[in-house]
Structures are given as structure tokens and as C-alpha cells.
């Protein structure tokens, strides 16, 4: 499980935090945009993976380290579903 650190601050454009949030959201969006699951199911899945309530599962709330972990989780799940593992 990833240690979730809540940040809840705006990231300056081009900052490492902004880049990490973009990467996390991009990886996350593939889960539902490619119909591996619905958008709601994707948020439920991610919240479960992070061990947090669904209402707290938002990239804007996460710090850089958590966003990196989210991207890795999502990429792993995409790989698993692509190859039916």
C-alpha cells in the first residue's frame, strides 16, 4: 500500500508536483477511458488501493510522492488487464 500524504495546495505550473499530478491523472484516465472499468469504478479501485475514502481520492489532494505511486499503481493495473494476468 502507498502511504498517502495529503497536500491540498495548488501546484505551480511546470513544478515537479504539477508534473507528478499530470502523470498520475494520465495513467488513471487510461483505466476508464479505455473501458477497463467505469470512471466511478476506477475511483473506487484507486481509493481501495490507497486505503482512503473515495471522497478523498483526488489528484489535487496528493503530494508528489503519492502521485508517483498512483501512476505506478495505474500502470500496473493497465498492464495486468492488457495481458489478462
N, C-alpha and C positions, 0 to 999 in steps of 0.2 A: 504494500500500500504506500502511496505517496503521502508525505507529510504536507498537508495543505496549509499554506500561510496566506492569510487574507491581507490584501494590500489596500484595496478600495481608494486608489488615487489615480488621477489621470496621468497617463504616460506621455512624456514629451515625444513628439513625432521624431522618428529616427533613433530613439533611445533603445537600449538593449531590452528594456521592459516592453516597449511598444512592439519591437520585432518578435519577442517571445510570445506575446499575446496574438499577434497575427499568425505566427506559425501554429500555435495551439488551435486557434479557430479554424485555420485552413485544414488541418488534419481532422479536426472534429467534424467539420462540414461535409467531408467526404463520406462519413458514415451514413448520414441521412440523405444527402443529395444523390448518392449512388444507390439509394434504396436498400442498403444493408439493414436499415431499421428506420422507423419514422423519426422525425425530429424530437418528438416527445420521448420516445424510447431511447434515443441517443442521450438525451439529458439525464434520463433515469439511470441508464447504464453508467454514464460518467460519474454521476453523484454516488452511485453504489461503489464504483471502483475507488473513488476518493474517500468514501466513508463519511460523506456530508449530506445534509438535507438537499433535496432537489432545488429548493428555492435559493440556496446559496451557491448553486453551480452555475457560475457565470465568469467568463474570462476576465472581465473588468475587475473582479474581486480578487484575482490571483496574483501573487508575486511572480517574479521571473522564474524562479526555481520550480514552482508549481506548474507554470505554463509549459516549461520544457518537459516535465513529467507527463502532463496531459497530452502533448504532441506525441510522445513515445507510446503512451497507452493506446491512443487512437491509431497510430501507425501499426502497432502490433495487432490490434483487432482487425484492421483492414486486411493485413497480410493473412491473418488466420481465416478470414471469410473468403478472401480471394482464392485460397488454396484448400478451402474446406478442411482445415486442420482441427 
